[in-house]
Amino acid sequence: MKVGTMRFEKAALLIKLARALAGTAEGMTLDEIAATYTVSRRTAERLKAAIEEIFPQLEAISDGHKLRFRMTGGLDRFLQAPTSDELAELYAAATALQQGGCSARAHLLTALGQKIEAALRPTDRHKLAPDINALTVATGYVTQVGPQPFADPHTLEIVRTALKGGNYLTFTYGHNANSHRTVSPWGILYGRAYYLVGPATGKAQPALWRFDKIRSPEIHGQAVPPPAGWSISAFAARSFGVFQEKPQRITLRFTPAAANDAARFLFHPNQTLHPQQDGSLIVQFIAGSSIEMENHLFTWGTAV
């Protein structure tokens, strides 16, 4: 590697670290800096010293026996300006959501991109425009066959408002006009359908409420919060797909002919892959929802 290239890489690393320190309220320790950027602690100390020399607003906060470092007052505009790649990727994500039937979420990303562009100086905006257009026009998407998610934008907005305020949601569920529900919203699951996650009044365990079945939602008083330590990601990871049941240990063995395809496939976020000497592949994970799993495994035929 040429010396000039190494210098550019170090400069890029300093800018990334400066952005990270300016964007965190709790700060980062030297060990966290070293782990985040895959460097030694000694290199982390050098990086911190360089940042301190360039940005006097770097401050140290005591955290027991450690020091946490953060940047107050933000960074100069030139360090925070978006790149054409970043903006193009933002618009690409909006397009992917739109084509996948997620128009409400796509609109939010598109609006964010437009706000970012509007905040740029005219010269910066004109400089980025050709590259953004070139990348956007050259990006295409394969249509995903199957049911598309549906969420009324008004319903999505009300659910998000209730989540932010910690309020109850009342609504009619399904086509039965007498099927009234009062739910404490704990989260939203996005997938082939959108689901509100939360317990109904009088229930301790959260249930799944499909957005396309929620009618006339309204916000009311303070809801029951989730218990300490509960997280939507952990809740989702208990199942294969969406539906919840008692998790079990799953072991799938794929034939040698299907092993490469299976190795590229995400069956579960916590899966482990175990290649075998005969060329076959064993995939293991813990999850519930056996019906969804069995339906999916039929698509692999005799390869699993």
N, C-alpha and C positions, 0 to 999 in steps of 0.2 A: 504494500500500500504506500502511495506517495505521501510525503510529509504534508503537502497542501491539503490532501483529502482528509488526513487525520485531524488537521486543525479545523477544517469545516465541521467534521463530526463532533468535535469537542464543543465548538460554538453552538451547534444545534442542540447538544445535550444540555448546555447551560440555559438556553432559551426554554427548552421543555421543562427544566427544573424550576426556572423562575416563574413560568406560568402555573405550575403545580403549587408552588409556595404562595402565589398570589390568589389562588382559587380555593385554599383550604382555611377554614376557621380555626381548626384545632392544631394545625401545623404538622410538621413531619420531623421525626427523629433522624439522626444520622444513619441508624440501622435501617429505618424505613426507606431512606433515600437510596442506600446501597442495594436493598432488595428490589426496589421498584425499577432501578436502572441497571441492575445486574453488574455492579461494580464493587470493589473492595471498600471497606470502611475508610481506609486511608484516602482513596479517591473521592469518597463521599465528603470527607473533611475538606479536600482541596476544592471541590465543587462549591461547597457552602462558603468557603473563604472567598472564592471568585465572585459569587453572587453578592456577598456582603460588600465587596469593594465596588461593584457596579451599582448596586441598589442599597443605599444607606438605610432605607426604610425596613430592611430585614430585621426582625426582632426575635429574641429567644424567650420562650416561656418555660418556666419550671414545671416539670411533671414528675414529681417524686424525685428519684435519683437521675432522671434523664432531662434533657433539654429538647424542646420542640421548637422548630423554626417556621416562621410564616412571614409573608409579605403584607404590609398594610398599605392602603392607599392605591392599590392596583398597579398596573404597568403602563408604560407609554403606549400610544396607539399603534406604533409600528410593530410591536411585539404581539398585539392582540388581533390584528387584522386577519380575517379569514383568507385561506388560499382558494384558488379556483377548484382544486381537487375536493376540498372540504365542502364548498357550496354545491358543487355538482353532485357529490355523494348525498347531500341532504335532499336535493331535488329528486335524485334517483330513488331514494327511500320513499319519498312521497308518491312517486309514480308507481312503485311496486305495491304500495298500500292501496292506491286507487284501483289498479288492475286486479288486486286481490279482493276487491269489494269493500275495503275499509275507507270509504270516502271521508268520513268525519275526521279520522286520524290523519289522512292525507292532507286535508285542508289545513290542519294545525301546523304540519311540517312546512307546507308551502308558504303559509303566512309568516312563519319564523324566518324562512329564507329571504322573503321579501323585506322583512323588517331589518335583517342584517345588511342586505344590500343598500337599503335606504339610509342606514346609518354611516355608510362608507363615504369618504370624500369622492366627489365626482370623478377625479382623475383615477382613483383606485377602482371605482366601479367600472369605468370605461376600459381600464386595462384588463380586468378580470372577465368581462362579458364574453369576448370571443372564445376563450378557453372553456368557460362554463357551457356555452352553447355547443361547442364541438364535442365535449364529453357527454352532454345530455343527449344530443342527436344520435351519437354512436352507441348508446346503451339500450339494449332490448331485454325483454323478459319472456320466459317460457310460461305459458298459461298453465296454472295448476288445475287439473281436472278434479271435480268434486264439489261438495257444497261450499258456498261462499258465505262468509260471515255477514250478518245484517245487524246494524245498530242505528236506530233513529238518532240523528244528531242531537235532538232535544233531550232524549232520554239519557244519552251519554253525558251531556253537559250537566244534567240534574244529578246523576250518580256521582260524577266527579266533584260537584259542589258539596254533596252530602259527605263524601269521603274527606274532603278538606276541612269541613266544619265539624266532623264527628257527629252528624245528625242521623236520626232515623229516616228511613224511606218507607212510605206507604204506597201500595200500588195494587192494581187488579192483575192477577196472574193467569194467563191463558185466555180462552174464549168465554169462560164462565164469569159473568158479570158479578156474581156473588163471591168470587174467590179473592177476597181481600187479604193482603199480607202486610205485616209491619216487620221490617228487617233492619238489623244493624249492619251497615255496609263495612266489611273488613278489607275488601280488595276487588280487583277486576282480573279475570283471566281472559287473555286473547288467544284465539286459535281459529279453528274452522267455524266456531261460533263464539260469541262474546258471552261471558258469564259474570254476573255479580256474585260475589262470595260473601256470605254472612249468615248468622243465625236468625231465624224468625223469633218473634216474641215468645218467651217461655221455653225456648230451646237453648241448649248449651253448645251444641256442635254446629259449625257453619254448614250451610247447604249451598247448592249451585242454582242460580236463577238465570235462565237464558234471557238475554236482552230482547230478543224478538217476541217474547211472550209477556214482557212487562208492559202494562197499559196504565196510562194516567198517573205517572209517578209524582209524588209530592214529598217535600222535605218537612220534617217536624222536629220535635225536641231532641235533647241530647241522647245519643245512642249508647249501647253497651260496648265498650272498647274491647278489642281482642286481648286475651291474657298475655302476660309478660312472656316474651320469647317466641310468640307466634309470628310466623312470616308467611306471606303469600307464596314465596318461592319454595319453602319447605312443604307447604300444603300441596302445591302442584306436583312436587317431586314424588309424592306418595303413590301416584297413579301412573298407569300407562295410558296416555291420552288424558281424558278429562275426569271420567267418573271415578268416584272414590269407593274403595272397599279395603278390607284388611290386607296390608302389603304382604307379599310372599317372595321368597328367593326364586328368581327365574334363571334358568340355564338354557341357552339355545346353542345347538351345534349345527354349523353350516358346512355343507360339503366342500371339498377342495375347489370345485368349479365355481362355487358361489362365494368363496371366502373373501376375495378382493372386494366384491360389491358390498358384502356385509360389513367389512372393515370401514367402509366409507359411510355407513348408514348410522344415524343416531336413533337408537331405540329408546334410550333413556339418558338423562343428563349425568347419572352416576354410574354408567355402565363401565365394565372393564373387559378388555379384549385379551384372549389367550390363544395365540396361534399354536397349532398342534403339529407334531412331526410328520403326519401324513398329509399335511396341507390344509386340513380342515380348520375351522375357527370356532372357538367357544366364546359366547358373549354372555356375561352375567350381570344382573342388576336386581334390585329389590323394588317391587312396585305392585299395585293392585290393579283392578279393572281387567279381569281375565277375559271378559267377552270382547272388549276392544282389541286385546292382544291376540286372541284367537282369530278374529276377523282379519287382522293385519297379516298374521303368519300364513293364512291361506294364499296370500298373493305371492309368497315365495315357493309355493308348490312343494315338490319333494326335495328342495334344496335345503330345508331346515327340518 
